[in-house]
Amino acid sequence: MNHTIRIAAVALSLTPVMATAAEGPPDCRNGLFPEQVKQPGLARITPGPKVDVLGDSNGCPGEDPKCRDGSALAAGETVLTGLSFGDYVCVFRPDNEGGNAGYVKSSRLAPQTLKAPAVRDWLGVWREGDNELRLSAAKGAIKVAGRAWWPSRKPPKGAGGPNEGRVNGEAKPEARRLVVTDTDDDDCVLTLTLVGSYMMASDTGYCGGNNVRFNGVFRKR
């Protein structure tokens, strides 16, 4: 079995991909954000009134009230930034319930400078809901041990599951990205990207039971 560790560099960008009007807006949704956004940025909402979060279907994003998803971002809030469409940027706001993705006007975003992290910035216990990633130093590399569940670690009766997934491996980070191949299954590859105090994770879909994914935005606890 090939246990080669794959490492990729990452560029710093607020709007890494621009879709055209003919193509329509890229999907901007919670579960898809970690898979679609390979070069996440970080931004703060600029001073002013709250900015509406907009959907991605039925002619949206746009000024039409039908585009509003019912949530809004206040000045000073921090968001991860992803794909662009016209005057709008897909953003992700992490919270204790997993987070929320949607489009906002690019004019209301102040990009934040992201520096290459030190090794110590990676280390610790990171959580997103019930899912957990433990990162520790390992002879010049970083060791990753993770567990994830679907639909949750202790789902309500009748919800199905819990299905569990695991990943264990180590790699050397390059810039803000760490790509780890599981030591027991090289189809399971986990990509981690540090974005300020957040860590975005996405996997290949082969790291556990049915529907189990590590995809999400983790915070150190």
N, CA, C and O of each residue as an XYZ file, in Angstrom:
884
protein
N       0.843     -1.194      0.000
C       0.000      0.000      0.000
C       0.882      1.249      0.000
O       1.878      1.331      0.718
N       0.493      2.195     -0.809
C       1.269      3.426     -0.918
C       0.873      4.388      0.188
O      -0.277      4.821      0.255
N       1.808      4.723      1.047
C       1.536      5.625      2.159
C       2.179      6.991      1.929
O       2.473      7.711      2.884
N       2.397      7.348      0.660
C       3.038      8.611      0.339
C       2.203      9.782      0.846
O       0.991      9.838      0.634
N       2.862     10.698      1.509
C       2.204     11.898      2.020
C       2.243     12.971      0.945
O       3.303     13.321      0.427
N       1.065     13.485      0.622
C       0.984     14.511     -0.399
C       0.865     15.885      0.238
O       0.051     16.101      1.136
N       1.684     16.803     -0.239
C       1.703     18.152      0.307
C       1.475     19.137     -0.830
O       2.069     19.009     -1.900
N       0.616     20.115     -0.595
C       0.330     21.121     -1.621
C       0.480     22.502     -1.044
O       0.184     22.730      0.129
N       0.937     23.422     -1.859
C       1.050     24.812     -1.433
C      -0.291     25.489     -1.609
O      -1.164     24.992     -2.320
N      -0.449     26.633     -0.952
C      -1.710     27.354     -1.053
C      -1.408     28.841     -1.210
O      -0.500     29.374     -0.574
N      -2.166     29.483     -2.047
C      -2.000     30.920     -2.241
C      -2.960     31.666     -1.345
O      -3.950     31.106     -0.874
N      -2.663     32.940     -1.108
C      -3.523     33.773     -0.292
C      -4.372     34.619     -1.219
O      -3.848     35.374     -2.038
N      -5.706     34.491     -1.088
C      -6.579     35.242     -1.980
C      -7.941     35.410     -1.371
O      -8.461     34.489     -0.740
N      -8.530     36.574     -1.551
C      -9.897     36.791     -1.091
C     -10.878     36.169     -2.048
O     -11.863     35.571     -1.615
N     -10.638     36.291     -3.348
C     -11.560     35.783     -4.350
C     -10.799     34.916     -5.348
O     -10.459     35.393     -6.431
N     -10.520     33.642     -5.008
C      -9.656     32.810     -5.817
C     -10.244     32.413     -7.155
O      -9.480     32.169     -8.089
N     -11.572     32.333     -7.306
C     -12.184     31.918     -8.556
C     -13.334     32.857     -8.864
O     -14.137     33.170     -7.984
N     -13.420     33.312    -10.113
C     -14.490     34.198    -10.518
C     -15.346     33.487    -11.556
O     -14.852     33.143    -12.630
N     -16.633     33.261    -11.251
C     -17.545     32.657    -12.205
C     -18.156     33.747    -13.067
O     -18.280     34.892    -12.632
N     -18.542     33.390    -14.307
C     -19.158     34.355    -15.207
C     -20.668     34.294    -15.075
O     -21.221     33.319    -14.567
N     -21.338     35.357    -15.543
C     -22.793     35.406    -15.475
C     -23.411     34.265    -16.264
O     -24.443     33.721    -15.872
N     -22.768     33.895    -17.399
C     -23.309     32.816    -18.220
C     -23.276     31.484    -17.483
O     -24.164     30.648    -17.657
N     -22.262     31.292    -16.668
C     -22.151     30.041    -15.917
C     -23.102     29.995    -14.738
O     -23.472     28.914    -14.280
N     -23.498     31.148    -14.246
C     -24.313     31.201    -13.045
C     -23.434     31.154    -11.815
O     -22.253     30.820    -11.905
N     -24.005     31.489    -10.657
C     -23.198     31.528     -9.431
C     -22.793     30.141     -8.962
O     -23.584     29.204     -9.065
N     -21.571     29.991     -8.448
C     -21.202     28.721     -7.813
C     -22.091     28.490     -6.592
O     -22.507     29.445     -5.936
N     -22.379     27.237     -6.291
C     -23.125     26.937     -5.074
C     -22.378     27.501     -3.876
O     -21.156     27.383     -3.785
N     -23.111     28.110     -2.965
C     -22.507     28.679     -1.750
C     -23.312     28.161     -0.567
O     -24.245     28.817     -0.104
N     -22.945     26.984     -0.086
C     -23.712     26.301      0.945
C     -22.777     25.671      1.964
O     -21.616     25.373      1.682
N     -23.321     25.478      3.157
C     -22.503     25.044      4.295
C     -21.627     23.838      3.989
O     -20.405     23.905      4.124
N     -22.252     22.725      3.574
C     -21.517     21.485      3.403
C     -20.554     21.484      2.233
O     -19.597     20.711      2.216
N     -20.803     22.356      1.241
C     -19.971     22.377      0.051
C     -18.758     23.285      0.180
O     -17.775     23.115     -0.541
N     -18.820     24.246      1.092
C     -17.768     25.260      1.186
C     -16.368     24.657      1.311
O     -15.478     25.066      0.565
N     -16.126     23.696      2.228
C     -14.768     23.160      2.369
C     -14.270     22.425      1.134
O     -13.066     22.402      0.880
N     -15.180     21.818      0.350
C     -14.771     21.085     -0.842
C     -14.478     22.025     -2.003
O     -13.532     21.804     -2.759
N     -15.281     23.068     -2.148
C     -15.151     23.960     -3.293
C     -14.010     24.956     -3.150
O     -13.378     25.328     -4.139
N     -13.744     25.388     -1.922
C     -12.800     26.486     -1.706
C     -11.424     25.923     -1.360
O     -11.198     25.437     -0.251
N     -10.523     25.996     -2.313
C      -9.178     25.460     -2.109
C      -8.231     26.497     -1.509
O      -7.209     26.143     -0.922
N      -8.571     27.774     -1.657
C      -7.700     28.836     -1.170
C      -8.520     29.838     -0.361
O      -8.705     30.973     -0.799
N      -9.010     29.442      0.800
C      -9.870     30.335      1.582
C      -9.121     31.558      2.084
O      -7.944     31.489      2.436
N      -9.824     32.669      2.108
C      -9.284     33.888      2.686
C     -10.006     34.207      3.975
O     -10.847     33.435      4.436
N      -9.678     35.341      4.552
C     -10.301     35.783      5.790
C     -10.618     37.264      5.634
O      -9.807     38.024      5.106
N     -11.801     37.674      6.093
C     -12.195     39.079      5.966
C     -13.072     39.477      7.140
O     -13.669     38.634      7.810
N     -13.138     40.801      7.375
C     -14.049     41.351      8.366
C     -15.103     42.185      7.665
O     -14.837     42.817      6.643
N     -16.306     42.179      8.231
C     -17.369     43.015      7.697
C     -17.035     44.472      8.025
O     -16.718     44.797      9.170
N     -17.107     45.342      7.022
C     -16.732     46.741      7.202
C     -17.798     47.494      8.003
O     -18.937     47.035      8.096
N     -17.439     48.649      8.585
C     -18.407     49.442      9.344
C     -19.627     49.805      8.504
O     -19.535     50.031      7.297
N     -20.775     49.854      9.182
C     -22.019     50.169      8.507
C     -23.138     49.296      9.024
O     -22.955     48.568      9.999
N     -24.304     49.355      8.382
C     -25.422     48.523      8.811
C     -25.144     47.047      8.567
O     -24.220     46.694      7.834
N     -25.943     46.193      9.181
C     -25.784     44.760      8.955
C     -25.928     44.454      7.467
O     -26.697     45.099      6.755
N     -25.173     43.457      7.014
C     -25.206     43.074      5.605
C     -25.941     41.745      5.478
O     -25.622     40.780      6.172
N     -26.930     41.705      4.584
C     -27.727     40.497      4.388
C     -26.898     39.388      3.751
O     -26.066     39.639      2.879
N     -27.138     38.157      4.200
C     -26.544     36.984      3.582
C     -27.519     36.496      2.515
O     -28.717     36.369      2.770
N     -27.002     36.224      1.324
C     -27.850     35.933      0.168
C     -27.674     34.508     -0.331
O     -26.609     33.907     -0.189
N     -28.745     33.982     -0.920
C     -28.722     32.640     -1.478
C     -28.078     32.590     -2.849
O     -27.605     33.602     -3.366
N     -28.066     31.362     -3.451
C     -27.368     31.155     -4.718
C     -28.258     30.615     -5.829
O     -27.745     30.191     -6.864
N     -29.591     30.616     -5.643
C     -30.481     30.054     -6.648
C     -31.584     31.045     -7.022
O     -31.735     32.086     -6.381
N     -32.351     30.716     -8.060
C     -33.470     31.545     -8.499
C     -33.058     32.987     -8.802
O     -33.717     33.938     -8.380
N     -31.962     33.128     -9.537
C     -31.506     34.455     -9.916
C     -30.684     35.170     -8.868
O     -30.360     36.346     -9.038
N     -30.343     34.502     -7.804
C     -29.552     35.094     -6.721
C     -28.091     34.658     -6.862
O     -27.810     33.643     -7.499
N     -27.158     35.417     -6.270
C     -27.361     36.560     -5.378
C     -27.740     37.822     -6.150
O     -27.439     37.949     -7.337
N     -28.402     38.751     -5.464
C     -28.802     39.999     -6.075
C     -29.535     40.868     -5.084
O     -29.632     40.534     -3.903
N     -30.052     41.985     -5.562
C     -30.719     42.961     -4.702
C     -32.147     42.568     -4.344
O     -32.710     43.106     -3.391
N     -32.741     41.645     -5.086
C     -34.128     41.248     -4.830
C     -34.258     40.699     -3.407
O     -33.447     39.872     -2.990
N     -35.271     41.151     -2.656
C     -35.468     40.656     -1.284
C     -35.581     39.132     -1.187
O     -35.291     38.551     -0.142
N     -36.008     38.482     -2.290
C     -36.154     37.025     -2.253
C     -34.807     36.327     -2.049
O     -34.760     35.161     -1.657
N     -33.711     37.048     -2.318
C     -32.381     36.446     -2.201
C     -31.910     36.336     -0.757
O     -31.004     35.556     -0.463
N     -32.508     37.099      0.141
C     -32.057     37.091      1.531
C     -32.399     35.757      2.193
O     -33.520     35.261      2.077
N     -31.419     35.190      2.886
C     -31.679     33.895      3.530
C     -32.161     34.036      4.964
O     -32.366     33.034      5.649
N     -32.345     35.269      5.428
C     -32.868     35.499      6.777
C     -31.803     35.788      7.806
O     -32.126     36.131      8.943
N     -30.533     35.658      7.436
C     -29.456     35.970      8.372
C     -28.701     37.198      7.889
O     -28.816     37.593      6.728
N     -27.931     37.798      8.785
C     -27.173     38.999      8.453
C     -25.883     39.015      9.261
O     -25.783     38.388     10.315
N     -24.908     39.738      8.750
C     -23.607     39.852      9.403
C     -23.412     41.278      9.892
O     -23.687     42.236      9.170
N     -22.934     41.410     11.128
C     -22.718     42.729     11.711
C     -21.301     43.209     11.441
O     -20.392     42.411     11.213
N     -21.129     44.513     11.470
C     -19.805     45.100     11.285
C     -18.815     44.510     12.284
O     -19.126     44.378     13.468
N     -17.636     44.159     11.810
C     -16.606     43.604     12.671
C     -16.581     42.091     12.723
O     -15.598     41.515     13.190
N     -17.640     41.422     12.254
C     -17.637     39.954     12.259
C     -16.598     39.433     11.278
O     -16.337     40.046     10.243
N     -16.009     38.289     11.620
C     -14.995     37.661     10.789
C     -15.592     36.492     10.024
O     -16.328     35.685     10.590
N     -15.273     36.401      8.736
C     -15.783     35.317      7.891
C     -14.655     34.759      7.040
O     -13.677     35.450      6.753
N     -14.800     33.503      6.642
C     -13.928     32.916      5.638
C     -14.485     33.273      4.270
O     -15.702     33.302      4.084
N     -13.619     33.541      3.322
C     -14.062     33.937      1.991
C     -13.680     32.883      0.968
O     -12.652     32.215      1.080
N     -14.554     32.753     -0.048
C     -14.322     31.747     -1.069
C     -14.560     32.258     -2.469
O     -13.985     33.270     -2.869
N     -15.407     31.568     -3.223
C     -15.632     31.864     -4.620
C     -16.380     33.182     -4.822
O     -17.142     33.619     -3.960
N     -16.145     33.803     -5.979
C     -16.756     35.088     -6.301
C     -17.743     34.946     -7.447
O     -17.630     34.046     -8.279
N     -18.713     35.849     -7.474
C     -19.651     35.929     -8.587
C     -20.076     37.386     -8.728
O     -20.842     37.900     -7.913
N     -19.573     38.044     -9.765
C     -19.892     39.454     -9.940
C     -19.433     40.282     -8.752
O     -18.263     40.246     -8.372
N     -20.366     41.030     -8.167
C     -20.060     41.892     -7.024
C     -20.179     41.172     -5.692
O     -20.163     41.813     -4.641
N     -20.298     39.855     -5.717
C     -20.560     39.092     -4.502
C     -19.474     38.054     -4.253
O     -18.828     37.562     -5.178
N     -19.293     37.737     -2.973
C     -18.329     36.718     -2.552
C     -19.037     35.725     -1.639
O     -19.800     36.114     -0.755
N     -18.778     34.451     -1.859
C     -19.303     33.410     -0.973
C     -18.488     33.425      0.318
O     -17.262     33.316      0.286
N     -19.174     33.561      1.452
C     -18.489     33.598      2.739
C     -19.043     32.509      3.653
O     -20.152     32.012      3.456
N     -18.255     32.158      4.643
C     -18.664     31.169      5.648
C     -18.430     31.768      7.024
O     -17.317     32.179      7.351
N     -19.487     31.815      7.826
C     -19.366     32.315      9.195
C     -19.424     31.129     10.152
O     -20.490     30.537     10.320
N     -18.301     30.764     10.786
C     -18.311     29.648     11.746
C     -19.114     30.011     12.995
O     -19.126     31.165     13.426
N     -19.777     29.021     13.563
C     -20.436     29.207     14.851
C     -20.496     27.865     15.566
O     -19.972     26.872     15.063
N     -21.126     27.824     16.727
C     -21.156     26.607     17.534
C     -22.056     25.521     16.959
O     -22.055     24.394     17.453
N     -22.821     25.845     15.925
C     -23.717     24.866     15.312
C     -23.249     24.462     13.921
O     -24.023     23.899     13.146
N     -22.009     24.739     13.603
C     -21.465     24.311     12.326
C     -21.182     25.428     11.354
O     -20.289     25.305     10.515
N     -21.936     26.535     11.449
C     -21.658     27.664     10.584
C     -22.697     27.859      9.512
O     -23.599     27.040      9.340
N     -22.558     28.966      8.785
C     -23.522     29.331      7.758
C     -22.793     29.948      6.575
O     -21.933     30.811      6.752
N     -23.137     29.505      5.362
C     -22.522     30.031      4.153
C     -23.548     30.795      3.328
O     -24.736     30.472      3.351
N     -23.092     31.799      2.605
C     -23.955     32.565      1.720
C     -23.159     33.679      1.064
O     -22.003     33.921      1.412
N     -23.784     34.348      0.121
C     -23.119     35.442     -0.581
C     -23.319     36.774      0.137
O     -24.372     37.015      0.727
N     -22.304     37.636      0.084
C     -22.414     39.011      0.556
C     -21.722     39.916     -0.463
O     -20.914     39.459     -1.272
N     -22.053     41.207     -0.408
C     -21.416     42.172     -1.297
C     -19.913     42.256     -0.997
O     -19.509     42.381      0.159
N     -19.107     42.188     -2.035
C     -17.652     42.251     -1.836
C     -17.219     43.599     -1.258
O     -16.182     43.691     -0.601
N     -18.015     44.645     -1.502
C     -17.664     45.972     -0.990
C     -17.753     46.059      0.524
O     -17.232     47.005      1.116
N     -18.408     45.083      1.168
C     -18.533     45.073      2.621
C     -17.508     44.166      3.285
O     -17.618     43.873      4.476
N     -16.516     43.721      2.527
C     -15.491     42.824      3.065
C     -14.132     43.505      3.081
O     -13.693     44.053      2.071
N     -13.473     43.468      4.223
C     -12.112     43.982      4.359
C     -11.175     42.783      4.513
O     -11.122     42.191      5.591
N     -10.430     42.406      3.460
C      -9.543     41.238      3.532
C      -8.501     41.386      4.631
O      -7.975     42.473      4.866
N      -8.212     40.270      5.302
C      -7.216     40.239      6.363
C      -5.963     39.529      5.864
O      -6.048     38.558      5.113
N      -4.812     40.015      6.283
C      -3.547     39.397      5.877
C      -3.352     38.068      6.599
O      -3.502     37.983      7.818
N      -3.020     37.040      5.837
C      -2.771     35.719      6.412
C      -1.303     35.368      6.237
O      -0.800     35.292      5.116
N      -0.624     35.157      7.352
C       0.793     34.813      7.321
C       0.966     33.301      7.397
O       0.092     32.583      7.882
N       2.101     32.838      6.912
C       2.426     31.416      7.035
C       2.520     31.061      8.515
O       3.275     31.704      9.246
N       1.778     30.060      8.978
C       1.769     29.745     10.402
C       3.025     29.030     10.862
O       3.709     28.372     10.077
N       3.316     29.169     12.147
C       4.373     28.381     12.778
C       3.806     27.008     13.129
O       2.590     26.820     13.165
N       4.689     26.059     13.385
C       4.241     24.704     13.731
C       3.296     24.733     14.931
O       2.304     24.004     14.956
N       3.598     25.570     15.924
C       2.782     25.615     17.137
C       1.339     26.042     16.850
O       0.427     25.709     17.607
N       1.139     26.775     15.761
C      -0.217     27.219     15.427
C      -1.120     26.058     15.022
O      -2.342     26.137     15.151
N      -0.513     24.987     14.534
C      -1.292     23.808     14.141
C      -1.674     22.935     15.330
O      -2.727     22.297     15.326
N      -0.820     22.908     16.344
C      -0.942     21.900     17.398
C      -2.107     22.168     18.334
O      -2.429     23.315     18.646
N      -2.739     21.069     18.781
C      -3.833     21.183     19.730
C      -5.021     20.339     19.309
O      -4.942     19.547     18.370
N      -6.117     20.523     20.014
C      -7.357     19.797     19.735
C      -8.314     20.746     19.027
O      -8.635     21.819     19.537
N      -8.759     20.339     17.854
C      -9.662     21.140     17.039
C     -11.006     20.429     16.928
O     -11.058     19.214     16.732
N     -12.081     21.181     17.051
C     -13.410     20.566     17.006
C     -14.359     21.328     16.086
O     -14.287     22.548     15.939
N     -15.244     20.556     15.479
C     -16.346     21.096     14.684
C     -17.544     20.210     14.985
O     -17.657     19.100     14.464
N     -18.446     20.717     15.841
C     -19.519     19.857     16.315
C     -18.938     18.704     17.114
O     -18.117     18.917     18.007
N     -19.357     17.482     16.799
C     -18.820     16.303     17.481
C     -17.473     15.860     16.904
O     -16.734     15.119     17.553
N     -17.162     16.299     15.723
C     -15.937     15.848     15.056
C     -14.706     16.487     15.703
O     -14.733     17.635     16.147
N     -13.641     15.711     15.740
C     -12.440     16.160     16.462
C     -11.180     15.783     15.696
O     -11.079     14.693     15.134
N     -10.216     16.708     15.685
C      -8.891     16.471     15.119
C      -7.849     16.861     16.156
O      -7.861     17.975     16.679
N      -6.950     15.932     16.444
C      -5.864     16.186     17.397
C      -4.560     16.248     16.614
O      -4.175     15.288     15.947
N      -3.888     17.392     16.704
C      -2.643     17.599     15.989
C      -1.499     17.739     16.991
O      -1.581     18.523     17.937
N      -0.435     16.972     16.772
C       0.711     16.997     17.679
C       2.002     16.947     16.867
O       2.007     16.513     15.715
N       3.107     17.401     17.487
C       4.400     17.400     16.824
C       4.943     15.982     16.729
O       4.774     15.179     17.646
N       5.606     15.676     15.594
C       6.129     14.327     15.384
C       7.400     14.374     14.545
O       7.350     14.155     13.334
N       8.549     14.660     15.182
C       9.863     14.614     14.526
C       9.898     15.412     13.230
O      10.171     14.865     12.162
N       9.628     16.674     13.327
C       9.687     17.535     12.159
C       8.433     17.567     11.326
O       8.341     18.319     10.355
N       7.466     16.753     11.701
C       6.192     16.715     10.986
C       5.067     16.984     11.981
O       5.316     17.278     13.150
N       3.851     16.881     11.513
C       2.686     17.030     12.373
C       1.842     15.763     12.267
O       1.477     15.329     11.175
N       1.543     15.188     13.418
C       0.722     13.988     13.469
C      -0.739     14.376     13.628
O      -1.075     15.242     14.436
N      -1.607     13.731     12.852
C      -3.040     14.012     12.890
C      -3.791     12.749     13.289
O      -3.598     11.686     12.700
N      -4.650     12.878     14.296
C      -5.529     11.785     14.711
C      -6.936     12.351     14.790
O      -7.195     13.264     15.573
N      -7.846     11.814     13.985
C      -9.184     12.392     13.938
C     -10.299     11.366     14.014
O     -10.138     10.207     13.633
N     -11.446     11.834     14.521
C     -12.656     11.015     14.566
C     -13.831     11.883     14.121
O     -13.917     13.063     14.461
N     -14.730     11.274     13.357
C     -15.917     11.985     12.890
C     -17.105     11.035     12.919
O     -16.945      9.815     12.882
N     -18.295     11.615     12.987
C     -19.513     10.808     13.065
C     -20.591     11.369     12.133
O     -20.600     12.552     11.793
N     -21.502     10.466     11.734
C     -22.714     10.871     11.025
C     -23.896     10.109     11.621
O     -23.761      8.916     11.892
N     -25.049     10.747     11.837
C     -25.302     12.185     11.722
C     -24.715     12.984     12.885
O     -24.551     14.200     12.788
N     -24.399     12.298     13.982
C     -23.739     12.910     15.131
C     -23.214     11.774     15.997
O     -23.464     10.600     15.724
N     -22.486     12.139     17.037
C     -21.920     11.103     17.907
C     -23.012     10.356     18.656
O     -22.922      9.142     18.838
N     -24.036     11.067     19.090
C     -25.162     10.458     19.787
C     -26.455     10.945     19.144
O     -27.116     11.834     19.682
N     -26.823     10.375     18.003
C     -28.001     10.854     17.278
C     -29.295     10.495     18.016
O     -29.330      9.523     18.771
N     -30.348     11.273     17.799
C     -31.633     10.955     18.406
C     -32.190      9.644     17.850
O     -31.836      9.227     16.747
N     -33.039      9.019     18.603
C     -33.623      7.743     18.202
C     -34.336      7.889     16.864
O     -35.117      8.817     16.655
N     -34.050      6.958     15.970
C     -34.686      6.973     14.668
C     -33.940      7.758     13.609
O     -34.333      7.743     12.442
N     -32.863      8.449     13.992
C     -32.130      9.272     13.031
C     -31.122      8.470     12.220
O     -30.579      8.973     11.236
N     -30.867      7.230     12.621
C     -29.845      6.426     11.968
C     -28.487      6.661     12.592
O     -28.268      7.638     13.309
N     -27.565      5.729     12.299
C     -26.203      5.868     12.836
C     -26.140      5.524     14.324
O     -27.063      4.907     14.856
N     -25.058      5.918     14.997
C     -23.993      6.737     14.416
C     -23.005      5.916     13.578
O     -22.613      4.811     13.955
N     -22.616      6.482     12.439
C     -21.538      5.926     11.642
C     -20.265      6.693     11.990
O     -20.292      7.913     12.150
N     -19.156      5.975     12.105
C     -17.921      6.608     12.575
C     -16.827      6.566     11.518
O     -16.746      5.633     10.719
N     -15.991      7.593     11.532
C     -14.824      7.625     10.662
C     -13.592      8.006     11.453
O     -13.683      8.671     12.485
N     -12.441      7.581     10.962
C     -11.176      7.895     11.625
C     -10.118      8.215     10.580
O     -10.186      7.749      9.443
N      -9.145      9.013     10.984
C      -7.982      9.263     10.147
C      -6.771      9.393     11.054
O      -6.826     10.035     12.103
N      -5.671      8.768     10.630
C      -4.415      8.833     11.364
C      -3.267      8.915     10.369
O      -3.164      8.087      9.463
N      -2.414      9.904     10.535
C      -1.282     10.049      9.635
C      -0.443     11.240     10.051
O      -0.747     11.918     11.032
N       0.606     11.487      9.302
C       1.430     12.657      9.595
C       2.014     13.213      8.303
O       2.166     12.502      7.310
N       2.335     14.498      8.341
C       2.891     15.182      7.179
C       3.561     16.462      7.630
O       3.400     16.888      8.773
N       4.312     17.073      6.728
C       4.912     18.372      6.982
C       4.061     19.438      6.300
O       3.742     19.308      5.118
N       3.693     20.481      7.022
C       2.879     21.529      6.401
C       3.701     22.373      5.436
O       4.913     22.515      5.597
N       3.045     22.920      4.452
C       3.659     23.883      3.558
C       2.741     25.095      3.507
O       1.589     24.999      3.085
N       3.261     26.230      3.938
C       2.448     27.451      4.071
C       1.271     27.145      4.981
O       1.475     26.715      6.116
N       0.063     27.352      4.522
C      -1.121     27.170      5.377
C      -1.779     25.817      5.192
O      -2.854     25.589      5.746
N      -1.184     24.924      4.446
C      -1.866     23.670      4.093
C      -1.101     22.449      4.575
O       0.128     22.393      4.530
N      -1.877     21.469      5.039
C      -1.331     20.189      5.497
C      -2.191     19.096      4.877
O      -3.404     19.063      5.088
N      -1.565     18.197      4.109
C      -2.296     17.129      3.437
C      -1.798     15.790      3.960
O      -0.626     15.450      3.804
N      -2.685     15.041      4.575
C      -2.304     13.801      5.254
C      -3.035     12.611      4.638
O      -4.250     12.652      4.441
N      -2.293     11.563      4.340
C      -2.868     10.304      3.883
C      -2.916      9.335      5.052
O      -1.925      9.159      5.761
N      -4.057      8.712      5.252
C      -4.220      7.783      6.368
C      -3.220      6.634      6.259
O      -2.960      6.131      5.166
N      -2.667      6.227      7.387
C      -1.630      5.185      7.387
C      -2.172      3.807      7.022
O      -1.408      2.939      6.601
N      -3.483      3.592      7.177
C      -4.067      2.283      6.883
C      -4.849      2.248      5.574
O      -5.136      1.167      5.060
N      -5.194      3.397      5.030
C      -6.000      3.438      3.817
C      -5.627      4.681      3.018
O      -6.032      5.792      3.359
N      -4.852      4.486      1.949
C      -4.390      5.662      1.213
C      -5.461      6.270      0.314
O      -5.180      7.229     -0.405
N      -6.680      5.736      0.336
C      -7.802      6.420     -0.313
C      -8.355      7.528      0.580
O      -9.049      8.431      0.112
N      -8.041      7.445      1.858
C      -8.489      8.460      2.818
C      -7.412      9.539      2.917
O      -6.356      9.331      3.514
N      -7.702     10.688      2.325
C      -6.774     11.814      2.332
C      -7.492     13.019      2.933
O      -8.586     13.383      2.502
N      -6.873     13.620      3.916
C      -7.442     14.766      4.622
C      -6.608     16.003      4.334
O      -5.392     15.997      4.525
N      -7.258     17.058      3.878
C      -6.589     18.328      3.605
C      -7.016     19.350      4.644
O      -8.206     19.610      4.819
N      -6.034     19.932      5.335
C      -6.290     20.932      6.360
C      -5.662     22.254      5.928
O      -4.535     22.287      5.435
N      -6.400     23.332      6.119
C      -5.912     24.659      5.757
C      -6.156     25.609      6.912
O      -7.296     25.789      7.341
N      -5.092     26.222      7.421
C      -5.238     27.201      8.491
C      -5.658     28.539      7.894
O      -5.071     29.024      6.926
N      -6.690     29.120      8.498
C      -7.215     30.416      8.058
C      -7.360     31.267      9.317
O      -8.423     31.282      9.938
N      -6.306     31.968      9.690
C      -6.319     32.705     10.947
C      -6.437     31.743     12.111
O      -5.616     30.838     12.257
N      -7.463     31.933     12.951
C      -7.672     31.049     14.101
C      -8.565     29.856     13.762
O      -8.946     29.094     14.652
N      -8.895     29.693     12.500
C      -9.742     28.585     12.058
C      -8.924     27.577     11.257
O      -7.862     27.902     10.728
N      -9.435     26.348     11.177
C      -8.817     25.324     10.345
C      -9.906     24.655      9.513
O     -10.803     24.003     10.048
N      -9.812     24.827      8.209
C     -10.787     24.221      7.313
C     -10.319     22.829      6.921
O      -9.148     22.629      6.597
N     -11.234     21.868      6.950
C     -10.895     20.480      6.634
C     -11.789     19.958      5.523
O     -12.977     20.273      5.462
N     -11.200     19.158      4.646
C     -11.974     18.434      3.643
C     -11.286     17.098      3.390
O     -10.062     16.994      3.479
N     -12.076     16.081      3.074
C     -11.502     14.767      2.826
C     -12.001     14.207      1.502
O     -12.821     14.822      0.822
N     -11.497     13.040      1.150
C     -11.820     12.422     -0.128
C     -13.095     11.586     -0.096
O     -13.510     11.049     -1.123
N     -13.719     11.473      1.073
C     -14.942     10.689      1.185
C     -14.712      9.226      1.507
O     -15.645      8.423      1.478
N     -13.457      8.873      1.817
C     -13.123      7.473      2.110
C     -12.500      7.324      3.494
O     -11.630      6.478      3.702
N     -12.947      8.147      4.434
C     -12.335      8.136      5.765
C     -13.270      7.578      6.833
O     -13.079      7.852      8.018
N     -14.270      6.806      6.439
C     -15.146      6.251      7.468
C     -16.396      5.628      6.910
O     -16.472      5.294      5.728
N     -17.388      5.473      7.784
C     -18.639      4.842      7.417
C     -19.478      5.696      6.487
O     -19.072      6.788      6.089
N     -20.642      5.191      6.148
C     -21.547      5.847      5.213
C     -21.875      7.273      5.658
O     -22.295      7.502      6.792
N     -21.678      8.227      4.744
C     -21.987      9.653      4.962
C     -21.032     10.368      5.914
O     -21.212     11.561      6.158
N     -20.034      9.697      6.454
C     -19.122     10.342      7.399
C     -18.115     11.186      6.631
O     -17.442     10.695      5.725
N     -18.016     12.455      6.998
C     -17.028     13.354      6.405
C     -16.412     14.218      7.502
O     -17.060     14.532      8.500
N     -15.161     14.593      7.302
C     -14.502     15.559      8.188
C     -14.702     16.988      7.706
O     -14.241     17.928      8.352
N     -15.379     17.161      6.588
C     -15.531     18.473      5.982
C     -16.143     19.470      6.953
O     -17.188     19.205      7.547
N     -15.496     20.613      7.113
C     -16.024     21.657      7.998
C     -14.952     22.633      8.388
O     -13.793     22.500      7.994
N     -15.347     23.619      9.167
C     -14.420     24.618      9.686
C     -14.263     24.372     11.184
O     -15.214     24.524     11.950
N     -13.057     23.992     11.589
C     -12.760     23.621     12.970
C     -12.182     24.804     13.734
O     -11.557     25.699     13.165
N     -12.415     24.775     15.048
C     -11.816     25.765     15.935
C     -11.082     25.063     17.052
O     -11.499     24.001     17.516
N      -9.977     25.666     17.487
C      -9.161     25.048     18.531
C      -9.846     25.224     19.879
O     -10.307     26.315     20.216
N      -9.907     24.135     20.648
C     -10.566     24.175     21.960
C      -9.579     23.806     23.055
O      -9.942     23.783     24.231
